[in-house]
């Protein structure tokens, strides 16, 4: 399948899911169908180079693997979202991939940055801060997207000018400075992570998982492609040293913030910051194995955040205690995989890095271990609060529900929806009471059954990921070897 057809398929799937979200069974079926279709399409996508308006587009093997995982996790998050009463963000789990596909395939840093930023900006629409009666986090993040994009483009321009004056090493230093600012803002690397908290307060958990787990790492892909074109970024700069300091800072600050956090969104964001630190440390090695381990850590981070977000989202929409208990168990699986304590490849990659830190600087080793304990403390506190909520369910409505004020002005869509609801209620009153009870029972039971199956699927994914280290390591090494600056 050509890239143009794949792009049109993503657009069609996003549109269908966005429309089908108004009725839960349709939203569920559309999410399942879109996930299967997109994963199948990426497997059959062509690797041939396509020229369009003087710009080349190629789907490289590592980008194909990333798309496979991205579509699979986005689809599973969409399925989890379809169980809830509020499904406004369902379509946005696919909309951003239209731009991100361009960012992953384009042979041009400028177009790639614009496409990456466009995909991130699309997620701002999914935050719907007005529903939470606040607009700070979404507006803050949107401004940072614009500023960071400008920084990246300025850094790219300095690199392009350097061959004209090879004696001016200042151009390379300036480029690294702007790249650090731009990527630091969008990746939330310490000390540029100030937008994580306000953003998490206004964003649904599946969107947080997609933004931090799947959207952010595209910045690494763009940077590595730029390094392949201009190897001087590694040869004549301290880029790898910046990765090292940023990684240590992200681990320490992320673990510290997790230890004192009890809100789901902020806990996910700070835990993602902690995991990002290990990705940066792996990339800072500048070797083939280090890059491969960094890619594996990136995939593990995306999987863990998706598992955490899906388990909490399902638990918030279901009142059955046994289903909430299963959701807690899957949540713990995801959290332990994020920390690197699940036996298998997660523990192997994390332990490999910890042994290297222990051999080079024991103080850093103990600091990283304390940060890991901080994440575990935050996870345990949240689980205890979750268990307490199950034992004593709140009387008020859940955080995901929102009822408009009766005095608030209604738009055309609200009036049309209210009219359709009124008609459906009038038709429902004519249906015999036993049939109504049967329909309600079927609707309640099928959502519970499929929610249980989805939670078990997420648990199986974590176990399968952890227990197939040779498969992941071999595949990652094969694809990383094709990166230009590692050849």
C-alpha positions as CSV (number, residue, x, y, z in Angstrom):
1,X,0.0,0.0,0.0
2,X,1.3,3.4,-1.0
3,X,1.8,6.1,1.6
4,X,-0.9,8.3,0.0
5,X,-3.4,5.5,0.4
6,X,-2.3,4.9,4.0
7,X,-2.8,8.6,4.7
8,X,-6.3,8.5,3.3
9,X,-7.1,5.4,5.3
10,X,-6.0,7.1,8.5
11,X,-8.2,10.1,7.6
12,X,-11.2,7.8,6.9
13,X,-10.8,5.8,10.1
14,X,-10.5,8.9,12.2
15,X,-13.6,10.4,10.6
16,X,-15.7,7.2,11.1
17,X,-14.6,6.9,14.7
18,X,-15.3,10.5,15.4
19,X,-18.8,10.2,14.0
20,X,-19.5,6.8,15.6
21,X,-18.7,8.0,19.1
22,X,-22.2,9.4,19.6
23,X,-23.5,5.8,20.3
24,X,-21.4,3.5,22.4
25,X,-21.9,0.3,20.3
26,X,-21.0,2.1,17.1
27,X,-18.0,3.7,18.8
28,X,-16.7,0.4,20.1
29,X,-17.2,-1.3,16.7
30,X,-15.6,1.5,14.8
31,X,-12.6,1.6,17.2
32,X,-12.0,-2.2,16.8
33,X,-12.4,-2.0,13.0
34,X,-10.1,1.0,12.7
35,X,-7.4,-0.6,14.8
36,X,-7.4,-3.9,12.8
37,X,-7.5,-2.0,9.5
38,X,-4.7,0.4,10.3
39,X,-2.3,-2.3,11.7
40,X,-3.0,-4.4,8.6
41,X,-2.4,-1.5,6.3
42,X,1.0,-0.6,7.9
43,X,2.2,-4.2,7.5
44,X,1.5,-3.9,3.8
45,X,2.8,-0.4,3.3
46,X,5.4,0.1,0.7
47,X,9.0,1.2,1.4
48,X,9.5,2.9,-2.0
49,X,10.4,6.5,-2.1
50,X,7.7,8.9,-3.2
51,X,8.5,12.4,-4.5
52,X,5.8,15.1,-3.9
53,X,6.4,18.8,-4.6
54,X,10.1,18.2,-4.5
55,X,10.0,16.5,-1.1
56,X,10.8,12.8,-0.6
57,X,8.7,10.4,1.5
58,X,10.0,7.0,2.6
59,X,8.7,4.6,5.3
60,X,11.8,3.2,6.9
61,X,11.8,-0.1,8.9
62,X,12.1,1.6,12.3
63,X,9.3,4.0,11.4
64,X,7.1,1.1,10.2
65,X,7.6,-0.6,13.6
66,X,6.8,2.5,15.4
67,X,3.6,3.0,13.4
68,X,2.6,-0.6,14.1
69,X,2.9,-0.1,17.8
70,X,1.4,3.4,17.7
71,X,-1.7,2.3,15.8
72,X,-2.2,-0.8,18.0
73,X,-1.9,1.2,21.2
74,X,-4.0,4.1,19.9
75,X,-6.7,1.7,18.9
76,X,-6.7,-0.1,22.2
77,X,-7.0,3.3,24.0
78,X,-9.9,4.2,21.7
79,X,-11.6,0.9,22.6
80,X,-11.1,1.6,26.3
81,X,-12.5,5.2,25.8
82,X,-15.6,3.8,24.0
83,X,-16.8,2.2,27.2
84,X,-17.3,5.5,29.0
85,X,-20.2,7.9,28.9
86,X,-17.9,10.7,27.7
87,X,-16.4,9.8,24.3
88,X,-15.6,13.3,22.9
89,X,-11.9,12.5,22.6
90,X,-12.4,9.2,20.7
91,X,-11.6,10.5,17.2
92,X,-8.5,12.5,18.4
93,X,-6.7,9.2,19.2
94,X,-6.4,8.9,15.4
95,X,-6.5,12.4,14.0
96,X,-2.9,13.2,15.1
97,X,-1.5,10.2,13.2
98,X,-2.3,12.0,9.9
99,X,0.4,14.6,10.6
100,X,2.7,12.2,12.4
101,X,2.8,9.8,9.4
102,X,4.2,12.7,7.4
103,X,6.8,13.5,10.2
104,X,8.0,9.9,10.2
105,X,8.3,9.6,6.4
106,X,9.4,13.0,5.2
107,X,13.0,13.5,4.1
108,X,13.2,17.1,5.4
109,X,13.6,18.4,9.0
110,X,11.6,21.5,8.4
111,X,8.5,19.7,7.1
112,X,9.0,17.1,9.8
113,X,8.9,19.6,12.6
114,X,5.8,21.3,11.2
115,X,4.1,17.9,10.9
116,X,5.1,16.9,14.4
117,X,3.9,20.1,15.9
118,X,0.7,19.9,14.0
119,X,0.0,16.5,15.5
120,X,0.7,17.7,19.0
121,X,-1.5,20.8,18.4
122,X,-4.4,18.5,17.4
123,X,-4.2,16.8,20.8
124,X,-4.8,20.2,22.4
125,X,-8.3,20.2,20.9
126,X,-8.9,16.8,22.6
127,X,-8.1,18.3,26.1
128,X,-11.4,20.3,26.1
129,X,-10.3,22.5,29.0
130,X,-13.6,24.2,29.2
131,X,-15.2,21.0,30.4
132,X,-12.8,21.2,33.4
133,X,-13.6,24.9,33.9
134,X,-9.9,25.9,33.1
135,X,-7.8,26.7,30.1
136,X,-4.3,27.2,31.5
137,X,-2.7,23.9,30.7
138,X,-4.0,23.6,27.1
139,X,-3.1,27.2,26.3
140,X,0.3,26.9,27.9
141,X,1.1,23.7,25.9
142,X,-0.1,25.3,22.7
143,X,2.2,28.3,23.2
144,X,5.1,26.0,23.9
145,X,4.5,24.0,20.7
146,X,4.9,27.2,18.7
147,X,8.0,28.4,20.6
148,X,9.7,25.0,20.5
149,X,9.0,24.7,16.7
150,X,10.7,28.0,16.1
151,X,13.7,26.9,18.2
152,X,14.1,23.7,16.2
153,X,13.9,25.5,12.9
154,X,16.5,28.1,14.0
155,X,18.8,25.3,15.1
156,X,18.4,23.6,11.7
157,X,19.3,26.8,9.9
158,X,22.5,27.2,11.9
159,X,23.5,23.7,10.9
160,X,22.8,24.5,7.3
161,X,25.0,27.6,7.4
162,X,28.0,25.8,9.1
163,X,29.5,24.2,5.9
164,X,29.8,27.8,4.5
165,X,32.1,28.8,7.4
166,X,33.6,25.6,8.8
167,X,35.9,27.5,11.1
168,X,32.9,29.0,13.0
169,X,32.2,26.3,15.6
170,X,29.9,28.8,17.3
171,X,27.2,27.9,14.7
172,X,27.3,24.3,15.9
173,X,27.1,25.4,19.5
174,X,24.2,27.7,18.8
175,X,22.4,24.9,16.9
176,X,22.8,22.6,19.9
177,X,21.5,25.3,22.2
178,X,18.3,25.8,20.1
179,X,17.8,22.1,19.7
180,X,18.1,21.7,23.4
181,X,15.5,24.4,24.0
182,X,13.1,23.1,21.4
183,X,13.3,19.4,22.2
184,X,13.4,20.2,25.9
185,X,10.2,22.1,25.7
186,X,8.3,19.4,23.8
187,X,9.8,16.4,25.4
188,X,9.4,18.0,28.9
189,X,13.0,17.3,29.8
190,X,14.1,18.9,33.1
191,X,13.8,21.9,33.6
192,X,11.3,22.3,30.8
193,X,8.7,20.0,32.3
194,X,6.6,22.8,33.9
195,X,3.7,22.2,31.5
196,X,3.2,18.6,32.5
197,X,1.1,19.3,35.7
198,X,-1.3,21.9,34.2
199,X,-1.7,19.8,31.1
200,X,-2.5,16.7,33.0
201,X,-5.2,18.4,35.0
202,X,-7.2,19.2,31.9
203,X,-6.5,16.1,29.7
204,X,-8.3,12.8,29.6
205,X,-5.9,9.9,30.5
206,X,-5.9,8.2,27.1
207,X,-4.8,11.5,25.5
208,X,-2.1,11.8,28.1
209,X,-0.8,8.3,27.2
210,X,-0.9,9.1,23.5
211,X,0.8,12.5,23.9
212,X,3.6,11.4,26.2
213,X,4.0,7.8,25.0
214,X,3.5,8.1,21.3
215,X,3.7,11.7,20.3
216,X,6.8,12.9,22.1
217,X,9.3,10.2,20.8
218,X,8.8,11.4,17.2
219,X,11.1,14.3,18.2
220,X,13.9,11.8,18.7
221,X,13.3,10.4,15.3
222,X,13.5,13.8,13.7
223,X,16.7,14.6,15.6
224,X,18.3,11.3,14.6
225,X,17.5,11.8,10.9
226,X,19.1,15.3,11.2
227,X,22.2,13.8,12.8
228,X,22.4,11.4,9.8
229,X,22.5,14.3,7.4
230,X,24.9,16.4,9.6
231,X,27.2,14.1,11.7
232,X,28.9,17.2,13.1
233,X,26.1,17.4,15.6
234,X,27.8,14.5,17.4
235,X,31.4,15.0,16.4
236,X,31.7,18.7,17.4
237,X,29.2,19.3,20.1
238,X,28.2,18.1,23.6
239,X,24.8,16.8,22.6
240,X,25.4,13.4,24.2
241,X,26.5,15.1,27.4
242,X,23.3,17.1,27.4
243,X,21.3,13.9,27.1
244,X,23.2,12.5,30.1
245,X,22.4,15.4,32.3
246,X,18.9,15.7,31.1
247,X,18.4,11.9,31.7
248,X,19.6,12.1,35.3
249,X,17.5,15.2,36.0
250,X,14.4,13.6,34.5
251,X,14.8,10.4,36.6
252,X,15.4,12.3,39.9
253,X,12.7,15.0,39.4
254,X,10.2,12.5,38.0
255,X,10.6,10.1,40.9
256,X,10.5,12.9,43.5
257,X,7.2,14.3,42.1
258,X,5.6,10.8,41.8
259,X,6.2,10.2,45.5
260,X,4.0,13.1,46.5
261,X,1.3,12.8,43.8
262,X,-2.1,11.1,44.2
263,X,-3.9,12.5,41.0
264,X,-4.0,10.0,38.1
265,X,-3.1,12.5,35.4
266,X,-0.1,14.0,37.2
267,X,1.1,10.6,38.4
268,X,1.1,9.4,34.8
269,X,2.9,12.5,33.6
270,X,5.6,12.4,36.3
271,X,6.1,8.7,35.9
272,X,6.6,9.3,32.1
273,X,9.2,11.9,32.9
274,X,11.0,9.4,35.1
275,X,11.0,6.8,32.3
276,X,12.1,9.4,29.8
277,X,15.3,9.8,31.8
278,X,16.3,6.2,31.0
279,X,15.6,6.7,27.3
280,X,17.9,9.8,27.3
281,X,20.7,7.9,29.2
282,X,20.5,5.1,26.7
283,X,20.7,7.5,23.8
284,X,23.6,9.3,25.5
285,X,25.9,6.3,25.0
286,X,26.1,7.1,21.2
287,X,26.5,3.4,20.4
288,X,24.4,0.9,18.4
289,X,23.4,-1.0,21.6
290,X,22.6,2.1,23.5
291,X,20.4,3.4,20.7
292,X,18.7,0.0,20.5
293,X,18.1,-0.1,24.3
294,X,16.7,3.5,24.0
295,X,14.2,2.4,21.3
296,X,13.1,-0.5,23.5
297,X,12.7,1.8,26.5
298,X,10.6,4.1,24.3
299,X,8.3,1.2,23.3
300,X,8.1,0.0,26.9
301,X,7.2,3.6,28.0
302,X,4.4,3.8,25.5
303,X,3.0,0.4,26.4
304,X,3.1,1.1,30.1
305,X,1.3,4.5,29.8
306,X,-1.4,2.9,27.6
307,X,-2.0,0.1,30.1
308,X,-2.2,2.6,33.0
309,X,-4.5,4.9,31.2
310,X,-6.8,2.2,29.9
311,X,-7.2,0.5,33.3
312,X,-8.1,3.7,35.1
313,X,-10.5,4.8,32.3
314,X,-12.3,1.5,32.4
315,X,-12.5,1.4,36.2
316,X,-14.0,4.9,36.2
317,X,-16.9,3.8,34.0
318,X,-17.7,0.4,35.7
319,X,-19.0,-0.1,39.2
320,X,-18.4,-3.8,39.6
321,X,-15.9,-4.4,42.4
322,X,-14.3,-7.5,40.7
323,X,-13.8,-5.5,37.5
324,X,-12.2,-2.7,39.5
325,X,-10.0,-5.2,41.2
326,X,-8.9,-6.6,37.8
327,X,-8.2,-3.0,36.6
328,X,-6.0,-2.4,39.7
329,X,-4.0,-5.5,38.9
330,X,-3.5,-4.5,35.3
331,X,-2.6,-1.0,36.5
332,X,0.1,-2.4,38.8
333,X,1.4,-4.5,35.8
334,X,1.7,-1.3,33.7
335,X,3.4,0.7,36.6
336,X,5.9,-2.1,37.3
337,X,6.7,-2.3,33.6
338,X,7.3,1.4,33.5
339,X,9.6,1.2,36.5
340,X,11.4,-1.8,34.9
341,X,10.5,-4.4,37.6
342,X,8.6,-6.8,35.4
343,X,10.8,-9.9,34.7
344,X,12.0,-9.9,31.1
345,X,13.3,-7.4,28.7
346,X,12.1,-4.4,30.8
347,X,14.2,-5.6,33.8
348,X,17.1,-6.6,31.5
349,X,17.4,-3.2,29.8
350,X,17.0,-1.2,33.0
351,X,19.4,-3.4,34.9
352,X,22.0,-3.1,32.2
353,X,21.9,0.6,32.5
354,X,21.9,0.5,36.3
355,X,25.0,-1.7,36.3
356,X,26.8,0.8,34.1
357,X,25.9,3.6,36.4
358,X,27.1,1.5,39.4
359,X,30.4,0.9,37.7
360,X,31.0,4.6,36.7
361,X,29.5,6.6,39.6
362,X,27.9,4.9,42.6
363,X,26.3,8.1,43.8
364,X,24.3,8.3,40.7
365,X,23.3,4.7,41.1
366,X,21.9,5.3,44.5
367,X,20.1,8.5,43.4
368,X,18.4,6.6,40.6
369,X,17.4,3.8,42.9
370,X,15.9,6.4,45.3
371,X,14.0,7.9,42.4
372,X,12.7,4.4,41.5
373,X,11.5,4.0,45.1
374,X,9.7,7.4,44.7
375,X,7.7,6.1,41.7
376,X,6.8,2.9,43.6
377,X,5.6,5.0,46.6
378,X,3.4,7.2,44.3
379,X,2.0,4.1,42.7
380,X,1.2,2.5,46.1
381,X,-0.4,5.6,47.4
382,X,-2.6,5.8,44.3
383,X,-3.6,2.1,44.5
384,X,-4.5,2.6,48.2
385,X,-6.7,5.5,47.3
386,X,-8.2,3.5,44.5
387,X,-9.1,0.6,46.9
388,X,-10.5,3.1,49.4
389,X,-12.7,4.5,46.6
390,X,-14.0,1.0,45.7
391,X,-14.8,0.3,49.4
392,X,-16.6,3.7,49.8
393,X,-17.9,4.8,46.4
394,X,-18.5,8.6,46.1
395,X,-22.0,9.8,45.8
396,X,-21.1,12.6,43.3
397,X,-20.6,12.1,39.6
398,X,-17.3,11.0,38.2
399,X,-14.7,13.4,36.9
400,X,-15.4,12.3,33.4
401,X,-19.0,13.4,33.4
402,X,-20.2,16.9,32.7
403,X,-23.7,18.3,32.8
404,X,-24.3,21.7,31.2
405,X,-26.2,24.3,33.1
406,X,-29.9,24.6,32.1
407,X,-29.5,28.3,31.8
408,X,-26.4,28.1,29.5
409,X,-27.1,28.9,25.8
410,X,-27.3,25.9,23.6
411,X,-25.8,25.6,20.2
412,X,-27.3,24.0,17.1
413,X,-25.6,20.7,17.9
414,X,-26.8,20.7,21.5
415,X,-30.4,21.4,20.5
416,X,-30.4,18.8,17.8
417,X,-29.0,16.2,20.2
418,X,-31.6,17.1,22.8
419,X,-34.3,16.7,20.2
420,X,-33.0,13.3,19.1
421,X,-32.8,12.2,22.7
422,X,-36.4,13.3,23.3
423,X,-37.6,11.3,20.3
424,X,-35.7,8.2,21.4
425,X,-37.2,8.5,24.9
426,X,-40.7,8.8,23.5
427,X,-40.2,5.7,21.3
428,X,-38.7,3.9,24.2
429,X,-41.8,4.5,26.4
430,X,-43.8,2.5,23.9
431,X,-41.6,-0.6,24.2
432,X,-42.9,-3.1,26.8
433,X,-41.1,-2.9,30.2
434,X,-39.7,-6.5,30.1
435,X,-38.1,-5.8,26.7
436,X,-36.6,-2.6,28.1
437,X,-35.1,-4.5,31.0
438,X,-33.7,-7.1,28.6
439,X,-32.1,-4.4,26.4
440,X,-30.5,-2.6,29.4
441,X,-29.2,-5.9,30.7
442,X,-27.6,-6.8,27.4
443,X,-26.0,-3.4,27.0
444,X,-24.6,-3.5,30.6
445,X,-23.4,-7.1,30.2
446,X,-21.7,-6.7,26.9
447,X,-19.7,-3.7,28.0
448,X,-18.6,-5.5,31.1
449,X,-17.6,-8.6,29.2
450,X,-15.6,-6.7,26.6
451,X,-14.1,-4.4,29.2
452,X,-12.8,-7.5,31.0
453,X,-11.4,-8.9,27.8
454,X,-9.6,-5.7,27.1
455,X,-8.0,-5.6,30.5
456,X,-6.9,-9.2,30.1
457,X,-5.5,-8.3,26.7
458,X,-3.4,-5.4,28.2
459,X,-2.1,-7.7,30.9
460,X,-1.2,-10.3,28.2
461,X,0.6,-7.7,26.2
462,X,2.8,-6.7,29.1
463,X,3.6,-10.3,29.9
464,X,4.3,-11.1,26.2
465,X,6.5,-8.0,25.9
466,X,8.5,-8.9,29.0
467,X,9.0,-12.6,28.0
468,X,10.2,-12.1,24.4
469,X,13.5,-10.3,24.9
470,X,15.3,-12.0,22.1
471,X,12.6,-11.0,19.6
472,X,12.6,-7.3,20.6
473,X,16.3,-7.0,20.9
474,X,17.1,-8.7,17.6
475,X,14.4,-6.7,15.7
476,X,15.5,-3.4,17.2
477,X,19.2,-4.0,16.4
478,X,18.3,-4.8,12.8
479,X,16.3,-1.6,12.3
480,X,18.7,0.7,14.3
481,X,21.6,-0.5,12.2
482,X,20.0,1.3,9.2
483,X,20.1,4.7,10.9
484,X,22.4,6.9,8.8
485,X,24.8,8.1,11.6
486,X,25.3,4.6,12.9
487,X,26.3,3.0,9.6
